[in-house]
């Protein structure tokens, strides 16, 4: 197997044996991530769905959906509405939404005050 060489030229690209990669492709990657996040937010604004259902509907890979989901949950923008069997996979999963009014009110703080 031939060893791959990496050369840097004056046009700021990295040349591999099998393909040329331009330095500015990383900007494309960041743009793609932001559009995926926006598509994820737009979908959950109008739907209540699991991560698998969102992935199927939007075409965003599920690994990315899980990363966006974790980020939005820590920011307090994404809520788990309920847990049930996913309509797509049949596995037990969390149904998600961005609408705070769908978030179930817990009785944790008023449990002993009744």
N, C-alpha and C positions, 0 to 999 in steps of 0.2 A: 504494500500500500504506500502510495507516494505521500510524502509529508506536505501539508498545506502551507503555503507561504503567504505572508501578509505584507503588502507593500503600501506605503503611503505616497501618493503623488501630489502634485501641486494643485489639482482641482478638488482637494479635500474629499476624496472618496477612498474607501478601503477596497482593495481588489483581492478577492479570493480566487482560487483556481477555478471554481465552478460558477461564481456569480459576483457581480459588482454591487456594492451597497453604498449609497450616498449617505453622507453624514446627516442630511436634513430629513431622512426617513424617520428619525426619532420624533421629530415634530409632527409628522403624520400619525405616528402611534399615539401621541398625546391627544391629538385632535380626535382620533378614532375612539379613545377612551371617554372623552368628554361627550361625544355624540351618543355613545352607548349608555352612559349614565343618564343623559337627557331622555333617551328613548325609554329607559327603565322607569324614570320618574313620570313621564307622560302616560305610560301604560298603567302604572299603579294609581295614578290620579283618578282614573275612570273605572278601574277594575279591582276586585279582591281576588287574589290568586296566590298560588304557591310559586316558589322559585322555578320549579320545573315548568309550570304553566307559562310563566313569564318568558322563560328561555325559549320555549316552543313558539310562542306568539310573536316575539320580537326578533328571534334569530341571534340573540346574544348568547355566547357560551355560558353554561351554568357556573363554571368557576368564576367568571367575571360577575355574574349575578350575585353569588355568595359574598364576594368582596364588597360590592356596592351595598348589599343588604347590611353587612356588618358595619360599614361606615355610617350609613344612614340611621341605623339603630342607636349607635353611640352618640350621634348628633341629636337624637330625639325626634327625627323627622319621619321615621318608618315605624309602624306598629303591627304587632301580631294580633289579628282580630280574633281568631280561634284556631284550634287544632282539629284536624279531621283527616280522613283519607283523601289523598290527592286524586282528582278526577283523571289525571293523565297517567300517573305511575301506579296508583293503587296503594302506595305506602303512606303511613301516618306522617303528616307534614303540617307546617304552620301556614295559615292563610294570611297574607300581608296586605296592608293598605297604607296610603298616606293620609287618609282622612281620620283626623283625631276623634271625630264624633262616633266613629265605628268602634273605637277602642273600648273594650269592656271595662266597666267600673268594678273594681275589686272591693271586697268587704274586709280586706285585711286590716285597715285602720279602724273600722267600726265593729269589729268582730265581738268585742266584749262590752260594747256600749249599748247593746240592744236591750 
